[in-house]
Structure formats: structure tokens, C-alpha cells
Amino acid sequence: MNENTRHKNLAVATEHVWDAFVIVVGMLKGGTGKTTSAWFIALYYAVVLGLPTLLLDADATSQSAYDWFKVAKAAGFEIPANLVVERYPFDDIAEYIREKRAEFGAIVVDAGGGSAKLFHEAVTEANLLLVPVAPTKIERRKLVATFDEAERAAARNQRNVTAHVVMVKADDRTSLPSRAKDKLLEPSESEGIGPDRDEPFPLAETVIHSWVHYMEAFGEIPTELSEYAELMKELTA
């Protein structure tokens, strides 16, 4: 599909006023699977639900989500006509999201780990915060700081944002996923959330596994959304 046709189709899809559902995919650590998750979730809203969808790359350093788009486009993959991918790694991202709400049915924000400020500002406008985490100790260690920042942002959020940890890169051939789940639901002292740092994390039931399908998806437009479709059905039912 050429760009002119794509923009015309998007214009038709956005003739009426929307109030976008905003999903922020973020964690204060890099390499946690945020970009892959953001892309699959954006495709769920654009392809499965048929909504005009905006995927915002808010990573001030790597900008992997936008790079994914450029690689896919250069490789000749057909970008859904109702999916727009933009870079917006700026501190006024909350204002930008507010401006775009009326144009899209869904806005997915890839909030990179390099900027707590960008993460904070994006969460102030979110309806849903998803925090992807692999079942390893080093990734779980950043959850407390991530949720502390999310709580500060939620105090400014007027849309009753909900937050969920999503286990990604899970390999059921090992004991890591089950052990990580236990740690998230029954955290040790100072390793949880809440005033005393001992409350469980809001862990989604749907698990994203370490399938080659996900690991090799960069630069493509996958049509099999599998576990990510189940995840969004679970969290937005």
C-alpha cells in the first residue's frame, strides 16, 4: 500500500472524534521486551479491533519502535492503513497524547527505560500501564522503582489508570517463571509495593513466552498476535 492510499484510509477512519484508550508499555530498565510488546499490542488494536491506532516511540535513546517501522517499510511489509508510528521522545509527551486522543481509538506508548521523566509524563495520561518483566532477579529489581514512579504519576492522572506486570520471555522448560511468579505475588520485605513494600504486584495471568515468533519479529508486521491478543482481552474485558 502506498503512502497516499494509507493516509487517505486513515483520514476516513478518523472522520469522527475519538477518545483514545492509552496504553503505556514501560519500565525503568532497558531490554525488558517493551518494544516487542508495544508493537504486538498496537497491531492488536489496529488489526484485530480495527481502530485507528497510534504507536508512539517515547524512547529518547534507542527509538527501537520507530526503527522497527522503518525496517518493515523498507522490507516491503504492508503497514496497516490505520496504524501510525511516530517518534516523540520529549518531556511534553503528556500534552501530545492529549492532543492526539481525538484522532485515534488507541494510543500505545513505548516508554523506554532511559528517562524516568518521560515514563512519568506518559503515565499521567494512561488508561493502562503494562510493565513487562522477564523472570530474572535483575529485571525484578527495577520493579519497585518503576511502580514508585508510576504511583507519583498516577496521582496526576485523571483517568483512573490501572497497572499490571506482564511476565515476558518465559521459558516453561525452566523453573524461572514459576519462581518469579511466587516472588511477585508473595514478595519479600522491601521487594513489593505499598506503604511497607510488602504487597504483591498486580501480575497479569497471561504469560508471554520466549517464542522465536516474538524474538524474530523485529522489522516485520506479524499477523499472529497469539498471547498478546489474550493479554489485552484479559486486561480490557
C-alpha positions, 0 to 999 in steps of 0.5 A: 500500500502506498503512502497516499492510499494509507493516509487517505484510509486513515483520514476516513477512519478518523472522520469522527472524534475519538477518545483514545484508550492509552496504553503505556508499555514501560519500565525503568530498565532497558531490554525488558521486551517493551518494544516487542510488546508495544508493537504486538499490542498496537497491531492488536488494536489496529488489526484485530479491533480495527481502530485507528491506532497510534504507536508512539516511540517515547524512547529518547535513546534507542527509538527501537519502535520507530526503527522497527517501522522503518525496517518493515517499510523498507522490507516491503511489509504492508503497514496497516492503513490505520496504524501510525508510528511516530517518534516523540521522545520529549518531556511534553509527551503528556500534552501530545497524547492529549492532543492526539486522543481525538484522532485515534481509538488507541494510543500505545506508548513505548516508554523506554527505560532511559528517562524516568521523566518521560515514563512519568509524563506518559503515565499521567495520561494512561488508561493502562500501564503494562510493565513487562518483566522477564523472570530474572532477579535483575529485571525484578529489581527495577520493579519497585522503582518503576511502580514508585514512579508510576504511583507519583504519576498516577496521582496526576492522572485523571483517568483512573489508570490501572497497572499490571506486570506482564511476565515476558520471555518465559521459558516453561522448560525452566523453573524461572517463571514459576519462581518469579511468579511466587516472588511477585505475588508473595514478595519479600520485605522491601521487594513489593509495593505499598506503604511497607513494600510488602504487597504483591504486584498486580501480575497479569495471568497471561504469560508471554513466552520466549517464542522465536515468533516474538524474538524474530519479529523485529522489522516485520508486521506479524499477523499472529498476535497469539498471547498478546491478543489474550493479554489485552482481552484479559486486561480490557474485558 
